[in-house]
Amino acid sequence: MDATERETALKRMSDTADAFYRDAVSIGNHPFIEFAGLMNEYILACRRAHAEGIDFTQCNRHTGNPLPLHPTMSDYINEKLECIFSGAKILQADSGEQTEAAGSH
């Protein structure tokens, strides 16, 4: 995507995350609501990447391009994953890799 397309995508992503949050709250399942937090953290990372001129749409495991994360972001992501999946995965702040949490299979 070019810069203008990315701006449009970011707006639509935010709108989608907001709609998801409203619907998730109406369901009343707290771990499901936490997905909205993950989406918003992803959007924040995408906004930061875009501000640095990085095409965030090309940052994924398939392309091999990492999405730059501020070190504190992994703590927040881990908190959400811990709530949703009871510690099944942990995101390491230094490398962005996911590893098995202690005691999970």
SEDO-719339 format. One record per residue: residue in one letter; x, y, z of N, C-alpha, C in turn. Coordinates in nm, 4 decimals, padded with zeros to 6 digits. Layout:
<pts>
 code      n_u      n_v      n_w     ca_u     ca_v     ca_w      c_u      c_v      c_w
    a        X        Y        Z        X        Y        Z        X        Y        Z
...
</pts>
This chain:
<pts>
 code      n_u      n_v      n_w     ca_u     ca_v     ca_w      c_u      c_v      c_w
    m  00.0838 -00.1190  00.0000  00.0000  00.0000  00.0000  00.0875  00.1242  00.0000
    d  00.0372  00.2269 -00.0637  00.1071  00.3543 -00.0538  00.0595  00.4259  00.0731
    a  00.1171  00.5415  00.1027  00.0884  00.6122  00.2276 -00.0592  00.6493  00.2407
    t -00.1214  00.6921  00.1332 -00.2630  00.7297  00.1373 -00.3510  00.6079  00.1643
    e -00.3202  00.4974  00.1003 -00.3955  00.3737  00.1237 -00.3798  00.3262  00.2679
    r -00.2593  00.3429  00.3228 -00.2367  00.3027  00.4610 -00.3161  00.3904  00.5575
    e -00.3247  00.5189  00.5305 -00.4063  00.6090  00.6136 -00.5518  00.5635  00.6146
    t -00.6033  00.5310  00.4977 -00.7412  00.4822  00.4866 -00.7570  00.3504  00.5624
    a -00.6611  00.2618  00.5465 -00.6662  00.1332  00.6159 -00.6667  00.1530  00.7669
    l -00.5828  00.2427  00.8170 -00.5779  00.2677  00.9606 -00.7122  00.3185  01.0133
    k -00.7749  00.4061  00.9397 -00.9071  00.4576  00.9797 -01.0087  00.3443  00.9833
    r -01.0095  00.2629  00.8803 -01.1050  00.1511  00.8743 -01.0753  00.0467  00.9810
    m -00.9484  00.0227  01.0091 -00.9111 -00.0709  01.1142 -00.9628 -00.0218  01.2496
    s -00.9457  00.1074  01.2764 -00.9953  00.1647  01.4021 -01.1459  00.1551  01.4125
    d -01.2142  00.1854  01.3041 -01.3604  00.1751  01.3024 -01.4051  00.0316  01.3296
    t -01.3358 -00.0638  01.2697 -01.3687 -00.2049  01.2883 -01.3435 -00.2480  01.4328
    a -01.2309 -00.2068  01.4899 -01.1994 -00.2421  01.6287 -01.3026 -00.1814  01.7241
    d -01.3444 -00.0585  01.6978 -01.4461  00.0054  01.7820 -01.5791 -00.0691  01.7745
    a -01.6181 -00.1083  01.6551 -01.7434 -00.1836  01.6377 -01.7335 -00.3196  01.7072
    f -01.6191 -00.3850  01.6943 -01.5999 -00.5139  01.7605 -01.6133 -00.4972  01.9116
    y -01.5486 -00.3948  01.9667 -01.5535 -00.3721  02.1103 -01.6975 -00.3551  02.1585
    r -01.7729 -00.2712  02.0899 -01.9132 -00.2495  02.1287 -01.9915 -00.3805  02.1263
    d -01.9750 -00.4588  02.0222 -02.0467 -00.5861  02.0123 -01.9979 -00.6854  02.1174
    a -01.8667 -00.6903  02.1397 -01.8114 -00.7842  02.2375 -01.8613 -00.7525  02.3780
    v -01.8685 -00.6251  02.4124 -01.9180 -00.5867  02.5447 -02.0615 -00.6343  02.5633
    s -02.1407 -00.6253  02.4572 -02.2809 -00.6667  02.4683 -02.2949 -00.8177  02.4891
    i -02.1923 -00.8938  02.4527 -02.1941 -01.0390  02.4728 -02.1670 -01.0719  02.6191
    g -02.0756 -00.9970  02.6809 -02.0490 -01.0158  02.8223 -01.9432 -01.1187  02.8568
    n -01.8627 -01.1610  02.7614 -01.7548 -01.2566  02.7866 -01.6236 -01.1777  02.7905
    h -01.5703 -01.1561  02.9127 -01.4529 -01.0701  02.9292 -01.3331 -01.1104  02.8424
    p -01.2911 -01.2376  02.8383 -01.1763 -01.2709  02.7538 -01.1999 -01.2351  02.6062
    f -01.3224 -01.2485  02.5595 -01.3525 -01.2131  02.4208 -01.3361 -01.0624  02.3988
    i -01.3743 -00.9838  02.4974 -01.3581 -00.8381  02.4894 -01.2105 -00.8013  02.4782
    e -01.1232 -00.8814  02.5413 -00.9795 -00.8526  02.5387 -00.9222 -00.8528  02.3966
    f -00.9875 -00.9209  02.3041 -00.9415 -00.9171  02.1646 -00.9424 -00.7740  02.1107
    a -01.0343 -00.6921  02.1575 -01.0368 -00.5520  02.1155 -00.9083 -00.4819  02.1584
    g -00.8604 -00.5142  02.2773 -00.7336 -00.4576  02.3232 -00.6181 -00.4992  02.2349
    l -00.6175 -00.6256  02.1946 -00.5129 -00.6724  02.1026 -00.5207 -00.5990  01.9693
    m -00.6428 -00.5851  01.9183 -00.6589 -00.5140  01.7900 -00.6091 -00.3704  01.8012
    n -00.6448 -00.3034  01.9090 -00.6036 -00.1645  01.9242 -00.4533 -00.1503  01.9427
    e -00.3909 -00.2462  02.0088 -00.2453 -00.2416  02.0232 -00.1784 -00.2645  01.8875
    y -00.2345 -00.3546  01.8080 -00.1845 -00.3773  01.6729 -00.1984 -00.2495  01.5897
    i -00.3127 -00.1853  01.5996 -00.3353 -00.0612  01.5255 -00.2357  00.0456  01.5687
    l -00.2090  00.0553  01.6985 -00.1104  00.1510  01.7481  00.0278  00.1221  01.6888
    a  00.0663 -00.0045  01.6865  00.1954 -00.0418  01.6273  00.1982 -00.0070  01.4787
    c  00.0871 -00.0301  01.4098  00.0784  00.0041  01.2676  00.0890  00.1545  01.2465
    r  00.0234  00.2319  01.3315  00.0328  00.3788  01.3220  00.1768  00.4252  01.3395
    r  00.2450  00.3679  01.4367  00.3848  00.4055  01.4607  00.4730  00.3669  01.3421
    a  00.4510  00.2484  01.2884  00.5282  00.2048  01.1723  00.5016  00.2977  01.0540
    h  00.3751  00.3292  01.0317  00.3369  00.4181  00.9210  00.4053  00.5543  00.9358
    a  00.4090  00.6065  01.0591  00.4741  00.7353  01.0841  00.6231  00.7307  01.0504
    e  00.6813  00.6106  01.0569  00.8231  00.5926  01.0222  00.8425  00.5571  00.8751
    g  00.7324  00.5577  00.7976  00.7409  00.5272  00.6557  00.7416  00.3790  00.6241
    i  00.7061  00.2965  00.7211  00.7048  00.1511  00.7028  00.5661  00.1074  00.6580
    d  00.5606  00.0239  00.5557  00.4327 -00.0316  00.5099  00.3963 -00.1472  00.6021
    f  00.3147 -00.1165  00.7020  00.2778 -00.2163  00.8026  00.2020 -00.3347  00.7434
    t  00.1440 -00.3175  00.6262  00.0711 -00.4291  00.5643  00.1656 -00.5389  00.5164
    q  00.2940 -00.5058  00.5124  00.3941 -00.6038  00.4707  00.4759 -00.6566  00.5882
    c  00.4286 -00.6290  00.7098  00.4982 -00.6747  00.8306  00.4229 -00.7938  00.8875
    n  00.4738 -00.9122  00.8593  00.4114 -01.0343  00.9095  00.5081 -01.1507  00.8929
    r  00.4713 -01.2616  00.9476  00.5567 -01.3814  00.9431  00.5811 -01.4273  00.7990
    h  00.4829 -01.4093  00.7116  00.4938 -01.4585  00.5737  00.5966 -01.3807  00.4924
    t  00.6078 -01.2503  00.5180  00.7045 -01.1691  00.4438  00.8404 -01.1664  00.5122
    g  00.8410 -01.1979  00.6418  00.9653 -01.1908  00.7179  00.9986 -01.0517  00.7676
    n  00.9095 -00.9557  00.7431  00.9303 -00.8189  00.7899  00.8631 -00.8012  00.9253
    p  00.9396 -00.7717  01.0298  00.8781 -00.7549  01.1616  00.8071 -00.6208  01.1744
    l  00.6995 -00.6206  01.2505  00.6310 -00.4967  01.2855  00.7030 -00.4404  01.4071
    p  00.7585 -00.3206  01.3960  00.8310 -00.2655  01.5106  00.7368 -00.2449  01.6299
    l  00.7785 -00.2947  01.7456  00.7011 -00.2784  01.8684  00.7849 -00.2044  01.9715
    h  00.7239 -00.1094  02.0375  00.7877 -00.0467  02.1521  00.7980 -00.1544  02.2599
    p  00.9076 -00.1610  02.3351  00.9248 -00.2692  02.4329  00.8082 -00.2869  02.5310
    t  00.7435 -00.1799  02.5705  00.6323 -00.1937  02.6653  00.5086 -00.2561  02.6019
    m  00.5021 -00.2553  02.4701  00.3858 -00.3120  02.4020  00.3758 -00.4622  02.4264
    s  00.4883 -00.5307  02.4336  00.4830 -00.6749  02.4537  00.4240 -00.7092  02.5905
    d  00.4481 -00.6246  02.6916  00.3878 -00.6479  02.8229  00.2358 -00.6418  02.8144
    y  00.1855 -00.5411  02.7449  00.0408 -00.5258  02.7298 -00.0179 -00.6434  02.6500
    i  00.0489 -00.6806  02.5429  00.0035 -00.7929  02.4602  00.0013 -00.9208  02.5435
    n  00.1060 -00.9427  02.6221  00.1100 -01.0605  02.7091 -00.0044 -01.0612  02.8091
    e -00.0366 -00.9448  02.8634 -00.1476 -00.9350  02.9580 -00.2778 -00.9796  02.8920
    k -00.2998 -00.9343  02.7696 -00.4213 -00.9722  02.6972 -00.4208 -01.1213  02.6649
    l -00.3082 -01.1729  02.6164 -00.2992 -01.3156  02.5844 -00.3193 -01.4012  02.7091
    e -00.2640 -01.3565  02.8201 -00.2788 -01.4295  02.9459 -00.4262 -01.4394  02.9849
    c -00.4993 -01.3316  02.9671 -00.6419 -01.3323  03.0005 -00.7202 -01.4223  02.9047
    i -00.6903 -01.4104  02.7772 -00.7668 -01.4849  02.6756 -00.7322 -01.6334  02.6768
    f -00.6041 -01.6644  02.6793 -00.5595 -01.8025  02.6611 -00.4918 -01.8622  02.7843
    s -00.5042 -01.8000  02.8978 -00.4486 -01.8506  03.0235 -00.3013 -01.8869  03.0130
    g -00.2204 -01.7982  02.9530 -00.0761 -01.8168  02.9497 -00.0247 -01.9121  02.8451
    a -00.1023 -01.9419  02.7423 -00.0583 -02.0371  02.6409  00.0624 -01.9874  02.5624
    k  00.0741 -01.8577  02.5406  00.1864 -01.8018  02.4655  00.2374 -01.6774  02.5354
    i  00.3635 -01.6498  02.5158  00.4247 -01.5294  02.5705  00.5028 -01.4618  02.4591
    l  00.4886 -01.3307  02.4484  00.5636 -01.2527  02.3515  00.6842 -01.1940  02.4228
    q  00.8032 -01.2242  02.3739  00.9244 -01.1736  02.4352  00.9511 -01.0328  02.3868
    a  00.9812 -00.9436  02.4786  01.0018 -00.8026  02.4457  01.1221 -00.7803  02.3552
    d  01.2273 -00.8588  02.3721  01.3496 -00.8331  02.2980  01.3440 -00.8768  02.1525
    s  01.2760 -00.9858  02.1223  01.2813 -01.0379  01.9867  01.1457 -01.0424  01.9168
    g  01.0384 -01.0292  01.9936  00.9071 -01.0398  01.9333  00.8657 -01.1824  01.9045
    e  00.9477 -01.2793  01.9484  00.9150 -01.4203  01.9249  00.8136 -01.4678  02.0273
    q  00.7356 -01.5672  01.9875  00.6446 -01.6297  02.0805  00.7064 -01.7604  02.1246
    t  00.6959 -01.7884  02.2544  00.7462 -01.9134  02.3083  00.6416 -01.9751  02.3979
    e  00.6547 -02.1035  02.4220  00.5616 -02.1724  02.5108  00.5813 -02.1193  02.6527
    a  00.4712 -02.0911  02.7181  00.4765 -02.0486  02.8580  00.5060 -02.1690  02.9453
    a  00.5627 -02.1432  03.0598  00.5927 -02.2514  03.1542  00.4663 -02.3258  03.1905
    g  00.4723 -02.4558  03.1809  00.3604 -02.5390  03.2205  00.2529 -02.5558  03.1171
    s  00.2620 -02.4940  03.0004  00.1574 -02.5121  02.8991  00.2048 -02.6075  02.7919
    h  00.1085 -02.6662  02.7244  00.1414 -02.7679  02.6228  00.0798 -02.7300  02.4911
</pts>
